[in-house]
């Protein structure tokens, strides 16, 4: 199954910015005691991003909805999207 370039253009600017920021991380630029990053996503932002991206799988042109179900230990236990 191939993906057209127009599908990649549909990714919202906020998600593209997050991915670009994460791609710029280079651990070799850190001193050994500075390995923990400070600009990582919060858990809420991470799980909402997963839900948002899963919505792109929906075939419904009117209501593209995604979901990410998380337990108390911050483990994803389900991901889904609405059907058509």
MITORNU-553123 format. One record per residue: x, y, z of N, C-alpha, C, O in turn; residue number from 1; residue in one letter. Coordinates in nm, 4 decimals, decimal comma, padded with zeros to 6 digits, always signed. Atoms other than C-alpha are relative to their C-alpha. Example, Ala and Ser with C-alpha at 12.3 -4.5 7.8 and 13.67 -1.06 7.14 Angstrom:
<pts>
+----------+----------+----------+----------+----------+----------+----------+----------+----------+----------+----------+----------+-----+------+
!       nx !       ny !       nz !      cax !      cay !      caz !       cx !       cy !       cz !       ox !       oy !       oz ! seq ! type !
+----------+----------+----------+----------+----------+----------+----------+----------+----------+----------+----------+----------+-----+------+
! +00,0890 ! -00,1190 ! +00,0000 ! +01,2300 ! -00,4500 ! +00,7800 ! +00,0900 ! +00,1200 ! +00,0000 ! +00,1936 ! +00,1181 ! +00,0665 !   1 !    A !
! -00,0820 ! -00,1190 ! -00,0060 ! +01,3670 ! -00,1060 ! +00,7140 ! -00,0770 ! +00,1090 ! +00,0730 ! -00,0261 ! +00,2198 ! +00,0899 !   2 !    S !
+----------+----------+----------+----------+----------+----------+----------+----------+----------+----------+----------+----------+-----+------+
</pts>
This chain:
<pts>
+----------+----------+----------+----------+----------+----------+----------+----------+----------+----------+----------+----------+-----+------+
!       nx !       ny !       nz !      cax !      cay !      caz !       cx !       cy !       cz !       ox !       oy !       oz ! seq ! type !
+----------+----------+----------+----------+----------+----------+----------+----------+----------+----------+----------+----------+-----+------+
! +00,0853 ! -00,1173 ! +00,0000 ! +00,0000 ! +00,0000 ! +00,0000 ! +00,0897 ! +00,1234 ! +00,0000 ! +00,1778 ! +00,1358 ! +00,0851 !   1 !    X !
! -00,0845 ! -00,1196 ! +00,0065 ! +00,1533 ! +00,3319 ! -00,0986 ! -00,0747 ! +00,1201 ! +00,0552 ! -00,1976 ! +00,1263 ! +00,0515 !   2 !    X !
! +00,0570 ! -00,1229 ! -00,0546 ! +00,0974 ! +00,6689 ! +00,0619 ! +00,0364 ! +00,1138 ! -00,0928 ! +00,1522 ! +00,1284 ! -00,1319 !   3 !    X !
! -00,0293 ! -00,1143 ! +00,0852 ! +00,0653 ! +00,9772 ! -00,1512 ! +00,0570 ! +00,1135 ! +00,0841 ! +00,0372 ! +00,1181 ! +00,2055 !   4 !    X !
! -00,0580 ! -00,1128 ! -00,0727 ! +00,2505 ! +01,2940 ! -00,0592 ! -00,1081 ! +00,0916 ! +00,0555 ! -00,0839 ! +00,1635 ! +00,1524 !   5 !    X !
! +00,1072 ! -00,0847 ! -00,0520 ! -00,0847 ! +01,4690 ! -00,0119 ! -00,0464 ! -00,0465 ! +00,1373 ! -00,0934 ! +00,0350 ! +00,2167 !   6 !    X !
! +00,0366 ! +00,0476 ! -00,1328 ! -00,1554 ! +01,2447 ! +00,2883 ! +00,0946 ! +00,0564 ! +00,1045 ! +00,0517 ! +00,0898 ! +00,2149 !   7 !    X !
! -00,0962 ! -00,0548 ! -00,0940 ! +00,1636 ! +01,3670 ! +00,4536 ! -00,0233 ! +00,1489 ! +00,0213 ! +00,0049 ! +00,2007 ! +00,1293 !   8 !    X !
! +00,0262 ! -00,1434 ! -00,0118 ! +00,0638 ! +01,7277 ! +00,3872 ! -00,1177 ! +00,0271 ! +00,0930 ! -00,1340 ! +00,1399 ! +00,1395 !   9 !    X !
! +00,1161 ! -00,0186 ! -00,0856 ! -00,2525 ! +01,6726 ! +00,5940 ! +00,0358 ! +00,0033 ! +00,1483 ! -00,0477 ! +00,0398 ! +00,2311 !  10 !    X !
! -00,0408 ! -00,0009 ! -00,1403 ! -00,0543 ! +01,6397 ! +00,9165 ! +00,0048 ! +00,1455 ! +00,0463 ! +00,0718 ! +00,2279 ! -00,0159 !  11 !    X !
! +00,0074 ! -00,1387 ! -00,0468 ! -00,1262 ! +01,9556 ! +01,1166 ! +00,1368 ! +00,0582 ! +00,0340 ! +00,2306 ! -00,0138 ! +00,0682 !  12 !    X !
! -00,1253 ! -00,0713 ! -00,0256 ! +00,1443 ! +02,2138 ! +01,1660 ! +00,0534 ! -00,0272 ! +00,1403 ! +00,1743 ! -00,0422 ! +00,1580 !  13 !    X !
! -00,0448 ! +00,0236 ! -00,1378 ! +00,1554 ! +02,1565 ! +01,5432 ! +00,0715 ! -00,1342 ! +00,0124 ! +00,1728 ! -00,1445 ! +00,0816 !  14 !    X !
! -00,0640 ! +00,1320 ! -00,0047 ! +00,2388 ! +01,7880 ! +01,4940 ! +00,1327 ! +00,0037 ! -00,0745 ! +00,2310 ! -00,0543 ! -00,0285 !  15 !    X !
! -00,1267 ! -00,0115 ! +00,0752 ! +00,5022 ! +01,8704 ! +01,2302 ! +00,1048 ! +00,0720 ! +00,0837 ! +00,2218 ! +00,0338 ! +00,0816 !  16 !    X !
! -00,0943 ! -00,0728 ! -00,0852 ! +00,6614 ! +02,1189 ! +01,4729 ! +00,0530 ! -00,0887 ! +00,1123 ! +00,1724 ! -00,0868 ! +00,1421 !  17 !    X !
! -00,0431 ! +00,0912 ! -00,1057 ! +00,6681 ! +01,8607 ! +01,7536 ! +00,1003 ! -00,1022 ! -00,0536 ! +00,2026 ! -00,1286 ! +00,0096 !  18 !    X !
! -00,0905 ! +00,0991 ! +00,0584 ! +00,8292 ! +01,6025 ! +01,5257 ! +00,1331 ! +00,0623 ! -00,0384 ! +00,2379 ! +00,0002 ! -00,0205 !  19 !    X !
! -00,1245 ! -00,0680 ! +00,0368 ! +01,0843 ! +01,8542 ! +01,3980 ! +00,0842 ! +00,0299 ! +00,1229 ! +00,2062 ! +00,0137 ! +00,1203 !  20 !    X !
! -00,0726 ! -00,0298 ! -00,1238 ! +01,1770 ! +01,9573 ! +01,7519 ! +00,0629 ! -00,1270 ! +00,0573 ! +00,1775 ! -00,1253 ! +00,1022 !  21 !    X !
! -00,0534 ! +00,1263 ! -00,0510 ! +01,2185 ! +01,5953 ! +01,8585 ! +00,1145 ! -00,0501 ! -00,0877 ! +00,2100 ! -00,1087 ! -00,0367 !  22 !    X !
! -00,1046 ! +00,0474 ! +00,0913 ! +01,4292 ! +01,5200 ! +01,5494 ! +00,1312 ! +00,0754 ! +00,0193 ! +00,2368 ! +00,0241 ! -00,0177 !  23 !    X !
! -00,1212 ! -00,0795 ! -00,0199 ! +01,6777 ! +01,7945 ! +01,6450 ! +00,0793 ! -00,0429 ! +00,1220 ! +00,1919 ! +00,0028 ! +00,1418 !  24 !    X !
! -00,0693 ! +00,0435 ! -00,1207 ! +01,7692 ! +01,6210 ! +01,9698 ! +00,1221 ! -00,0836 ! -00,0374 ! +00,1124 ! -00,1761 ! -00,1180 !  25 !    X !
! -00,1243 ! +00,0724 ! +00,0261 ! +02,1281 ! +01,4973 ! +01,9642 ! +00,0679 ! -00,0272 ! +00,1337 ! +00,1228 ! +00,0649 ! +00,1943 !  26 !    X !
! -00,0577 ! +00,0290 ! -00,1317 ! +02,2513 ! +01,3160 ! +02,2771 ! +00,1507 ! +00,0218 ! +00,0064 ! +00,2051 ! +00,0388 ! +00,1155 !  27 !    X !
! -00,1455 ! -00,0192 ! -00,0024 ! +02,6161 ! +01,3571 ! +02,1721 ! +00,0382 ! +00,1441 ! +00,0336 ! +00,1540 ! +00,1713 ! +00,0651 !  28 !    X !
! -00,0264 ! -00,1396 ! -00,0361 ! +02,5858 ! +01,7321 ! +02,2355 ! -00,0095 ! +00,0236 ! +00,1504 ! +00,0177 ! +00,1344 ! +00,1967 !  29 !    X !
! +00,0184 ! -00,0138 ! -00,1443 ! +02,5204 ! +01,6694 ! +02,6060 ! +00,1208 ! -00,0547 ! +00,0748 ! +00,1875 ! -00,1479 ! +00,0296 !  30 !    X !
! -00,1009 ! +00,0546 ! -00,0902 ! +02,7680 ! +01,6199 ! +02,8853 ! -00,0619 ! -00,1204 ! +00,0700 ! -00,1843 ! -00,1289 ! +00,0797 !  31 !    X !
! +00,0556 ! +00,1217 ! -00,0613 ! +02,7324 ! +01,2842 ! +03,0659 ! -00,1041 ! +00,0254 ! +00,1087 ! -00,1981 ! -00,0532 ! +00,1205 !  32 !    X !
! +00,0959 ! -00,0264 ! -00,1072 ! +02,5447 ! +01,4408 ! +03,3608 ! -00,1243 ! +00,0736 ! -00,0502 ! -00,2145 ! +00,1008 ! +00,0290 !  33 !    X !
! +00,1129 ! -00,0752 ! +00,0557 ! +02,3005 ! +01,6224 ! +03,1264 ! -00,0840 ! -00,0835 ! -00,0965 ! -00,1480 ! -00,0276 ! -00,1855 !  34 !    X !
! +00,0691 ! +00,0829 ! +00,0970 ! +02,1461 ! +01,3246 ! +02,9485 ! -00,1516 ! +00,0118 ! +00,0049 ! -00,2173 ! -00,0107 ! -00,0967 !  35 !    X !
! +00,1453 ! -00,0138 ! -00,0053 ! +01,7921 ! +01,3844 ! +03,0722 ! -00,0415 ! +00,1284 ! -00,0697 ! +00,0041 ! +00,2374 ! -00,0351 !  36 !    X !
! +00,0486 ! -00,1146 ! +00,0759 ! +01,6149 ! +01,6127 ! +02,8279 ! -00,1030 ! +00,0772 ! +00,0810 ! -00,1684 ! +00,0218 ! +00,1694 !  37 !    X !
! +00,1000 ! -00,0814 ! -00,0675 ! +01,3982 ! +01,8989 ! +02,9454 ! -00,1150 ! +00,0394 ! -00,0924 ! -00,2164 ! +00,0913 ! -00,0456 !  38 !    X !
! +00,1029 ! -00,0441 ! +00,0950 ! +01,1944 ! +01,9587 ! +02,6290 ! -00,0833 ! -00,1164 ! -00,0540 ! -00,1252 ! -00,1144 ! -00,1697 !  39 !    X !
! +00,0798 ! +00,1132 ! +00,0449 ! +01,0077 ! +01,6287 ! +02,6129 ! -00,1487 ! +00,0287 ! +00,0180 ! -00,1867 ! +00,1187 ! +00,0929 !  40 !    X !
! +00,1447 ! -00,0173 ! -00,0086 ! +00,6303 ! +01,5974 ! +02,5701 ! -00,0517 ! -00,0440 ! +00,1363 ! -00,0003 ! -00,1382 ! +00,1967 !  41 !    X !
! +00,0678 ! +00,0455 ! -00,1216 ! +00,4094 ! +01,5772 ! +02,8743 ! -00,0787 ! -00,1267 ! -00,0357 ! -00,1036 ! -00,1532 ! -00,1534 !  42 !    X !
! +00,0800 ! +00,1195 ! +00,0261 ! +00,2122 ! +01,2538 ! +02,9126 ! -00,1307 ! +00,0367 ! -00,0683 ! -00,1722 ! -00,0307 ! -00,1625 !  43 !    X !
! +00,1274 ! -00,0403 ! +00,0600 ! -00,1114 ! +01,4370 ! +02,8305 ! +00,0178 ! +00,0353 ! -00,1477 ! -00,0616 ! -00,0073 ! -00,2316 !  44 !    X !
! -00,0244 ! -00,0362 ! +00,1392 ! +00,0348 ! +01,5863 ! +02,5116 ! +00,0317 ! -00,1230 ! -00,0851 ! -00,0123 ! -00,1332 ! -00,1996 !  45 !    X !
! -00,0348 ! +00,1222 ! +00,0719 ! +00,1774 ! +01,2484 ! +02,4114 ! -00,1254 ! -00,0815 ! -00,0334 ! -00,1451 ! -00,1213 ! -00,1482 !  46 !    X !
! +00,1181 ! +00,0818 ! +00,0232 ! -00,1505 ! +01,0605 ! +02,4554 ! -00,1004 ! +00,0699 ! -00,0910 ! -00,1652 ! +00,0045 ! -00,1727 !  47 !    X !
! +00,0898 ! -00,0735 ! +00,0901 ! -00,3545 ! +01,3356 ! +02,2872 ! +00,0522 ! -00,0038 ! -00,1430 ! -00,0268 ! -00,0110 ! -00,2371 !  48 !    X !
! -00,0589 ! +00,0095 ! +00,1340 ! -00,1128 ! +01,3270 ! +01,9926 ! -00,0271 ! -00,1361 ! -00,0625 ! -00,0563 ! -00,1453 ! -00,1818 !  49 !    X !
! +00,0313 ! +00,1345 ! +00,0491 ! -00,1617 ! +00,9508 ! +01,9609 ! -00,1462 ! -00,0061 ! -00,0452 ! -00,1760 ! -00,0597 ! -00,1519 !  50 !    X !
! +00,1420 ! -00,0011 ! +00,0357 ! -00,5404 ! +01,0003 ! +01,9605 ! -00,0236 ! +00,0835 ! -00,1255 ! -00,0994 ! +00,0439 ! -00,2141 !  51 !    X !
! +00,0170 ! -00,0885 ! +00,1157 ! -00,5164 ! +01,2865 ! +01,7127 ! +00,0477 ! -00,0682 ! -00,1278 ! -00,0206 ! -00,0626 ! -00,2301 !  52 !    X !
! -00,0524 ! +00,0667 ! +00,1191 ! -00,3004 ! +01,0877 ! +01,4706 ! -00,0823 ! -00,1222 ! -00,0382 ! -00,0960 ! -00,1520 ! -00,1569 !  53 !    X !
! +00,0824 ! +00,1160 ! +00,0334 ! -00,5197 ! +00,7787 ! +01,4957 ! -00,1281 ! +00,0422 ! -00,0723 ! -00,1835 ! -00,0356 ! -00,1499 !  54 !    X !
! +00,1204 ! -00,0497 ! +00,0688 ! -00,8151 ! +00,9916 ! +01,3791 ! +00,0190 ! +00,0063 ! -00,1507 ! -00,0787 ! -00,0006 ! -00,2252 !  55 !    X !
! -00,0263 ! -00,0048 ! +00,1440 ! -00,6472 ! +01,0155 ! +01,0385 ! -00,0294 ! -00,1333 ! -00,0688 ! -00,0351 ! -00,1382 ! -00,1917 !  56 !    X !
! +00,0369 ! +00,1294 ! +00,0583 ! -00,7321 ! +00,6460 ! +00,9866 ! -00,1488 ! -00,0058 ! -00,0334 ! -00,1903 ! -00,0930 ! -00,1097 !  57 !    X !
! +00,1441 ! +00,0014 ! +00,0226 ! -01,1058 ! +00,7280 ! +00,9849 ! -00,0319 ! +00,0308 ! -00,1461 ! +00,0296 ! +00,1175 ! -00,2082 !  58 !    X !
! +00,0447 ! -00,0242 ! +00,1387 ! -01,2793 ! +00,7105 ! +00,6475 ! -00,1180 ! +00,0962 ! -00,0045 ! -00,1601 ! +00,1372 ! -00,1127 !  59 !    X !
! +00,1152 ! -00,0897 ! -00,0075 ! -01,5659 ! +00,9325 ! +00,7655 ! +00,0459 ! +00,1422 ! -00,0307 ! +00,1266 ! +00,1978 ! +00,0438 !  60 !    X !
! -00,0455 ! -00,1348 ! +00,0374 ! -01,5240 ! +01,2693 ! +00,5897 ! -00,0488 ! +00,1106 ! +00,0931 ! +00,0057 ! +00,2210 ! +00,0908 !  61 !    X !
! +00,0578 ! -00,1041 ! -00,0851 ! -01,7311 ! +01,4569 ! +00,8488 ! +00,0518 ! -00,0005 ! +00,1429 ! +00,0722 ! +00,1058 ! +00,2015 !  62 !    X !
! -00,0409 ! +00,0075 ! -00,1409 ! -01,6171 ! +01,3325 ! +01,1884 ! +00,1169 ! -00,0963 ! +00,0150 ! +00,0965 ! -00,2148 ! +00,0413 !  63 !    X !
! -00,1182 ! +00,0833 ! -00,0207 ! -01,2632 ! +01,2013 ! +01,2081 ! +00,0371 ! +00,0084 ! +00,1475 ! +00,0895 ! +00,1095 ! +00,1944 !  64 !    X !
! -00,0218 ! +00,0019 ! -00,1441 ! -01,2323 ! +01,0997 ! +01,5717 ! +00,0964 ! -00,1129 ! +00,0353 ! +00,0821 ! -00,2255 ! -00,0123 !  65 !    X !
! -00,0938 ! +00,1007 ! -00,0484 ! -00,9442 ! +00,9179 ! +01,7391 ! -00,0072 ! -00,0092 ! +00,1505 ! -00,0523 ! +00,0837 ! +00,2175 !  66 !    X !
! +00,0023 ! +00,0201 ! -00,1443 ! -00,9089 ! +00,7757 ! +02,0870 ! +00,1251 ! -00,0745 ! +00,0443 ! +00,1794 ! -00,1575 ! -00,0285 !  67 !    X !
! -00,1129 ! +00,0690 ! -00,0622 ! -00,6271 ! +00,6636 ! +02,3139 ! -00,0397 ! -00,0244 ! +00,1449 ! -00,0560 ! +00,0698 ! +00,2224 !  68 !    X !
! +00,0403 ! +00,0350 ! -00,1367 ! -00,7225 ! +00,4769 ! +02,6316 ! +00,1251 ! -00,0365 ! +00,0785 ! +00,2058 ! -00,1187 ! +00,0350 !  69 !    X !
! -00,1213 ! +00,0129 ! -00,0807 ! -00,4612 ! +00,4903 ! +02,9080 ! -00,0390 ! -00,0442 ! +00,1406 ! -00,1387 ! +00,0030 ! +00,1954 !  70 !    X !
! +00,0289 ! +00,0420 ! -00,1369 ! -00,4505 ! +00,3135 ! +03,2442 ! +00,0722 ! +00,0900 ! +00,1006 ! +00,1405 ! +00,1848 ! +00,0620 !  71 !    X !
! -00,0572 ! -00,0829 ! -00,1065 ! -00,3365 ! +00,4568 ! +03,5778 ! +00,1529 ! -00,0011 ! -00,0002 ! +00,2158 ! +00,0877 ! +00,0575 !  72 !    X !
! -00,1463 ! +00,0095 ! +00,0080 ! +00,0222 ! +00,3461 ! +03,5050 ! +00,0570 ! +00,0662 ! -00,1253 ! +00,1743 ! +00,0481 ! -00,1580 !  73 !    X !
! -00,0385 ! -00,0699 ! +00,1225 ! +00,0336 ! +00,5590 ! +03,1872 ! +00,0383 ! -00,0959 ! -00,1123 ! +00,1265 ! -00,0664 ! -00,1930 !  74 !    X !
! -00,0186 ! +00,0973 ! +00,1074 ! +00,0238 ! +00,2511 ! +02,9630 ! -00,1208 ! +00,0072 ! -00,0927 ! -00,2352 ! +00,0062 ! -00,0473 !  75 !    X !
! +00,1087 ! -00,0019 ! +00,0973 ! -00,1795 ! +00,2673 ! +02,6437 ! -00,0614 ! -00,1396 ! -00,0039 ! +00,0077 ! -00,2385 ! -00,0282 !  76 !    X !
! +00,0674 ! +00,1290 ! +00,0037 ! -00,4391 ! -00,0077 ! +02,6603 ! -00,0960 ! -00,0105 ! -00,1187 ! -00,1532 ! -00,1167 ! -00,1433 !  77 !    X !
! +00,0842 ! +00,0045 ! +00,1180 ! -00,6366 ! +00,0869 ! +02,3504 ! +00,0152 ! +00,1250 ! -00,0840 ! +00,0303 ! +00,2353 ! -00,0316 !  78 !    X !
! -00,0022 ! -00,1107 ! +00,0957 ! -00,6233 ! +00,3042 ! +02,0401 ! -00,1074 ! -00,0315 ! -00,1041 ! -00,1219 ! -00,1464 ! -00,1461 !  79 !    X !
! +00,1026 ! +00,0249 ! +00,1002 ! -00,9079 ! +00,3490 ! +01,7945 ! -00,0421 ! +00,1270 ! -00,0700 ! +00,0028 ! +00,2370 ! -00,0380 !  80 !    X !
! +00,0540 ! -00,1116 ! +00,0766 ! -01,0926 ! +00,5685 ! +01,5504 ! -00,1380 ! -00,0396 ! -00,0487 ! -00,1708 ! -00,1581 ! -00,0546 !  81 !    X !
! +00,1361 ! +00,0309 ! +00,0433 ! -01,4483 ! +00,5979 ! +01,4232 ! -00,0009 ! -00,0534 ! -00,1428 ! +00,0818 ! -00,0159 ! -00,2260 !  82 !    X !
! +00,0143 ! +00,0592 ! +00,1327 ! -01,5582 ! +00,3979 ! +01,1221 ! -00,1024 ! +00,0739 ! -00,0825 ! -00,1538 ! +00,1786 ! -00,0433 !  83 !    X !
! +00,0967 ! -00,0632 ! +00,0903 ! -01,7850 ! +00,4783 ! +00,8355 ! -00,1031 ! -00,1020 ! -00,0408 ! -00,1945 ! -00,0702 ! -00,1170 !  84 !    X !
+----------+----------+----------+----------+----------+----------+----------+----------+----------+----------+----------+----------+-----+------+
</pts>
